[in-house]
Amino acid sequence: MNQNIDKLKTWQNIESQYYMQVVNRLPVVLVMGKGTLVWDSNSNKYLDFTSGWAVLNLGHSHPVVTNAIQEQSKKIMQMTNLYYTIPQLGLAKLLADNSCYDRVFFANSGAEANEGACKLARKWGREMLDGAYEIITANNSFHGRTMAMMAATGQKHYQEEWEPLMPGFINVEYNDFDKFLEKVSEKTCAVLLEVVQGEGGINVPDQKYLLSVQKWCQEHNVLFMVDEVQTGMGRLGTLFGYQKFGLDPDVMVLGKALGAGVPLGAFLCKERFSVLSPGDHGSTFGGNALTTAAGWASAKYIIETDLPAEAARSGKYLYSMLEVIKDRHDIEAVRGFGLLLGLELRKNKAQAVIERCLSKGLLLNAVRPNIIRFFPPLNVTEGEMNQAIKILEEALIEEKI
């Protein structure tokens, strides 16, 4: 036992000495994963209901992905975008064929992809809307931590340390069309919304709200853009979240699960909005052969096996189990779609609950002081969900919730 503690402390000491202290880590060193399970440096096993922050929709080390990475690494991993590479173009076609979009650009992350989408919107405003440049986003949104995306992200605690923020982003109330209308102007070139706010607390809007914003954008030739970094690739029970709400957005941003564990993001647009020209945008590593090979293999598997439908079924089951938990404890609400669900407590004890769960072999995320987020791999089994619920309830009882 003492040897195991020493192993943990060794890595904790290295982290505290060498790594920038920007993360409040939990006391576990993870070394291996398979499916919905991970193991730490002391050989303890955990159910992973975080999926690496909605990245591992196929779970850890899925053979479809690991085989694609292994095979591509033997051929070519990286090449400048001055040249054609097959995996990049194969994934671009696959995404376009299965969405309402025509053009794709690959980045290294969701934040980078959001940056690219906003550049496209700025150029659209310059060329088509008499120089309009403002992009409307929502309070409690999350679009990344780059300098521009902190201005887009409508959360003060992400913004206050970095003021003055980059101009051109207007944060408005989410799910309130009247408040939205108060902020639009002749300067508005685009609207960027999450179809479900993940980091903001699993906030689900009314379908009418999203459709109303979309209609306003269409009437004013303003880009309607959706950030699907967290909701894309099947998480809500449809391949893309916009399909869940019956939307037809002009631009979509992807990240996280697109790479199935490797760094990959993308922004997509319809043909008539494809205003970027050579030299307007670029990326050294964006869309490299290795990451797009992994992305293509994962996306192909998700589509061919209809994994989103499986996520919808599993999500309904997990939601029903959380509703049972809610009725037995001091819990305000359960919300979400598919396998992006939130449990809202009446007390700010989410962190204490997830730490209890960690000690019992379950990884969860406290997305707010009173909100626990559940986003397991899309192929999670009923037995794994039952086990997670059992651990969760034990933790709630111990915390007197």
Secondary structure, DSSP 8 states (H G I E B T S, - for coil): -HHHHHHHHHHHHHHHHHS-S-----S--EEEEEBTEEEETT--EEEESSHHHHT-TT-BT-HHHHHHHHHHHTT-S---TTS--HHHHHHHHHHHHTSS--EEEEESSHHHHHHHHHHHHHHHHHHHSTT--EEEEEBT----SSHHHHHHSB-HHHHGGG-S--SSEEEE-TT-HHHHHHH--TTEEEEEEESSBTTTTSB---HHHHHHHHHHHHHHT-EEEEE-TTTTTTTTSSSSHHHHTT---SEEEE-GGGGTTS--EEEEE-GGG----TTS---SSTT-HHHHHHHHHHHHHHHHTTHHHHHHHHHHHHHHHHHHHHHHTTEEEEEEETTEEEEEESSS-HHHHHHHHHHHTEE-EEEETTEEEE---TT--HHHHHHHHHHHHHHHHHTT-
